[in-house]
Amino acid sequence: MLSHLTKIASTRLLQRNISTTTTTTLLRSSLTAKYQNHQKVAAAASFSTDGMNVMDAWEKSCYHEMDFTISENDTVYEAVQKFSAYDVGALVTTDEDGKITGVISERDYIKKIALLGRTSKETKIKDIFTQSANLVTAKTQDSVDLCMSKMMSKSIRHLPILDEEEKLVGMVSIKDLIKAEVEDKEKRIRALSDFALGKSAAME
């Protein structure tokens, strides 16, 4: 009789141990799943234009497909022709050695030629452009957000991009930066949507 009771007690104890082990395993699995879900949320929320480089925007810019420079000794009329041909609003000006000297924009033409009754065919670019001493530029490592801040603070719409040696490597417009920001936000929305769908599937 005592032996039988001992067997029953041992069996019950074993069942309790198995139940405890199963519960612990399930709890650990649940906590692990929750942690992974939190990680996914954090990753989805981390998308930001802070991580987007100005060179990303440059590679998708219309300026990437053209020669966006023009000699400072050319006429304003030639600059306007290039504006129209490529549908851009600014060009980087260079000297005889090819070094950057400034930027000429549609604003320069409107304010310094059209409104003053001057003739674009008789006016040199170097007479009206924004000279390099007053030029706002971007560095290749600058983020999209930083470039937008530079534009906003100076009320400008274009930024020449310079490398570490101060050599011209690109050009972006405010439109290019806005496109980059929109694409970034779309990525973030897709990531959050994927997470939400995955969470719903898990709950089902």
C-alpha positions as CSV (number, residue, x, y, z in Angstrom):
1,M,0.0,0.0,0.0
2,L,2.8,2.4,0.9
3,S,4.6,1.6,-2.3
4,H,1.4,2.4,-4.3
5,L,1.0,5.7,-2.6
6,T,4.6,6.5,-3.2
7,K,4.2,5.9,-6.9
8,I,1.1,8.1,-7.1
9,A,3.0,10.9,-5.3
10,S,5.9,10.6,-7.6
11,T,3.7,10.6,-10.7
12,R,1.9,13.8,-9.5
13,L,5.2,15.5,-8.7
14,L,6.5,14.6,-12.1
15,Q,3.4,16.0,-13.7
16,R,3.7,19.2,-11.8
17,N,7.4,19.5,-12.8
18,I,6.4,19.0,-16.5
19,S,3.6,21.5,-16.2
20,T,6.0,24.1,-14.5
21,T,8.6,23.5,-17.2
22,T,6.0,23.9,-20.0
23,T,4.7,27.1,-18.5
24,T,8.2,28.5,-18.1
25,T,8.9,27.7,-21.7
26,L,5.7,29.3,-23.0
27,L,6.4,32.4,-20.8
28,R,9.9,32.7,-22.2
29,S,8.6,32.3,-25.8
30,S,6.0,34.9,-25.2
31,L,8.5,37.4,-23.7
32,T,10.9,36.7,-26.6
33,A,8.1,37.4,-29.2
34,K,7.2,40.6,-27.4
35,Y,10.8,41.7,-27.4
36,Q,11.2,41.0,-31.1
37,N,8.0,42.9,-31.8
38,H,9.3,45.9,-29.8
39,Q,12.5,45.7,-31.8
40,K,10.6,45.8,-35.0
41,V,8.6,48.8,-33.9
42,A,11.8,50.6,-32.9
43,A,13.4,49.7,-36.2
44,A,10.3,51.0,-38.1
45,A,10.2,54.2,-36.1
46,S,13.9,54.8,-36.6
47,F,13.5,55.8,-40.3
48,S,14.4,59.4,-40.6
49,T,15.9,61.8,-43.1
50,D,18.7,62.3,-40.4
51,G,20.1,59.1,-41.8
52,M,19.7,60.1,-45.4
53,N,22.8,61.6,-47.0
54,V,22.7,64.5,-49.4
55,M,24.4,62.3,-52.0
56,D,21.4,60.0,-52.0
57,A,19.3,62.9,-53.1
58,W,21.9,64.0,-55.6
59,E,22.0,60.6,-57.3
60,K,18.2,61.0,-58.0
61,S,18.4,64.6,-59.0
62,C,18.1,65.9,-62.6
63,Y,21.4,67.6,-62.0
64,H,23.0,64.2,-61.8
65,E,22.3,63.7,-65.5
66,M,23.7,67.0,-66.8
67,D,26.6,69.4,-66.8
68,F,25.3,71.9,-64.3
69,T,28.3,74.3,-64.6
70,I,28.7,77.3,-66.8
71,S,31.5,79.8,-67.3
72,E,31.2,83.0,-65.5
73,N,32.4,84.7,-68.7
74,D,29.3,83.5,-70.6
75,T,26.3,85.8,-71.1
76,V,23.2,85.6,-68.9
77,Y,21.3,84.7,-72.0
78,E,23.3,81.5,-72.3
79,A,22.5,80.6,-68.7
80,V,18.8,81.2,-69.3
81,Q,19.0,78.9,-72.4
82,K,20.5,76.2,-70.2
83,F,17.8,76.8,-67.5
84,S,15.2,76.2,-70.2
85,A,16.8,73.3,-71.9
86,Y,17.3,71.2,-68.7
87,D,14.3,72.6,-66.7
88,V,16.5,73.7,-63.8
89,G,16.7,76.9,-61.8
90,A,20.4,77.3,-61.1
91,L,23.9,76.6,-62.4
92,V,27.3,76.6,-60.8
93,T,29.6,79.1,-62.3
94,T,33.3,78.4,-62.9
95,D,36.4,80.4,-63.9
96,E,38.9,79.7,-66.7
97,D,40.6,77.0,-64.6
98,G,37.3,75.3,-63.9
99,K,37.2,76.3,-60.3
100,I,33.8,77.2,-58.7
101,T,33.2,80.9,-58.5
102,G,29.5,81.0,-57.5
103,V,26.0,80.3,-58.6
104,I,23.6,81.9,-61.0
105,S,19.9,81.4,-60.6
106,E,16.6,82.3,-62.1
107,R,16.2,84.8,-59.3
108,D,19.4,86.6,-60.4
109,Y,18.0,86.9,-63.9
110,I,14.6,88.2,-62.7
111,K,16.0,90.7,-60.1
112,K,19.1,91.9,-61.8
113,I,18.2,91.7,-65.5
114,A,14.4,91.6,-66.2
115,L,13.3,94.1,-63.5
116,L,16.2,96.5,-64.2
117,G,15.6,96.5,-67.9
118,R,19.0,95.1,-68.7
119,T,19.8,92.9,-71.7
120,S,20.7,89.3,-71.0
121,K,22.7,88.9,-74.2
122,E,24.9,91.8,-73.3
123,T,25.4,91.0,-69.6
124,K,28.1,88.6,-68.3
125,I,27.2,86.1,-65.7
126,K,30.0,87.3,-63.5
127,D,28.2,90.7,-63.3
128,I,25.1,89.3,-61.5
129,F,25.9,85.9,-60.0
130,T,26.2,85.0,-56.3
131,Q,29.9,84.9,-55.7
132,S,31.6,82.0,-53.9
133,A,32.4,84.2,-50.8
134,N,28.7,84.4,-50.1
135,L,27.8,80.9,-51.4
136,V,26.1,78.4,-49.1
137,T,27.3,74.8,-49.9
138,A,26.7,71.3,-48.7
139,K,29.3,68.7,-47.7
140,T,29.1,65.1,-49.1
141,Q,28.5,63.8,-45.5
142,D,25.7,66.3,-44.8
143,S,22.2,64.8,-44.1
144,V,19.1,65.8,-46.0
145,D,17.7,67.5,-42.9
146,L,20.9,69.6,-42.5
147,C,20.8,70.7,-46.1
148,M,17.1,71.7,-45.8
149,S,18.0,73.7,-42.7
150,K,20.7,75.5,-44.7
151,M,18.3,76.4,-47.4
152,M,15.6,77.5,-45.1
153,S,17.9,79.8,-43.1
154,K,19.2,81.5,-46.2
155,S,16.0,81.4,-48.3
156,I,17.8,79.6,-51.1
157,R,16.7,76.7,-53.3
158,H,19.9,75.2,-54.5
159,L,23.1,73.8,-52.9
160,P,26.4,72.9,-54.6
161,I,28.0,69.9,-53.0
162,L,31.7,69.9,-52.2
163,D,33.9,67.1,-51.1
164,E,36.6,67.2,-48.3
165,E,39.0,68.9,-50.7
166,E,36.4,71.6,-51.5
167,K,36.0,70.3,-55.0
168,L,32.6,70.4,-56.7
169,V,30.9,67.0,-56.9
170,G,27.2,67.7,-57.2
171,M,24.2,70.0,-56.9
172,V,20.8,69.6,-55.4
173,S,17.6,71.6,-55.3
174,I,15.0,72.0,-52.6
175,K,12.8,69.8,-54.8
176,D,15.4,67.0,-54.7
177,L,15.5,67.1,-50.9
178,I,11.7,67.1,-50.6
179,K,11.5,64.0,-52.8
180,A,14.1,62.3,-50.6
181,E,12.1,63.1,-47.5
182,V,8.9,61.9,-49.0
183,E,10.5,58.6,-50.0
184,D,11.9,58.2,-46.5
185,K,8.4,58.7,-44.9
186,E,6.9,56.2,-47.3
187,K,9.5,53.6,-46.2
188,R,8.6,54.3,-42.6
189,I,4.9,53.9,-43.3
190,R,5.5,50.6,-45.1
191,A,7.7,49.3,-42.3
192,L,5.0,50.2,-39.7
193,S,2.3,48.6,-41.9
194,D,4.3,45.4,-42.2
195,F,4.7,45.3,-38.5
196,A,1.0,45.9,-37.9
197,L,0.0,43.1,-40.3
198,G,2.5,40.7,-38.8
199,K,1.2,41.4,-35.3
200,S,-2.4,40.9,-36.4
201,A,-1.5,37.6,-38.0
202,A,0.3,36.4,-34.8
203,M,-2.8,37.3,-32.7
204,E,-5.1,35.3,-35.0
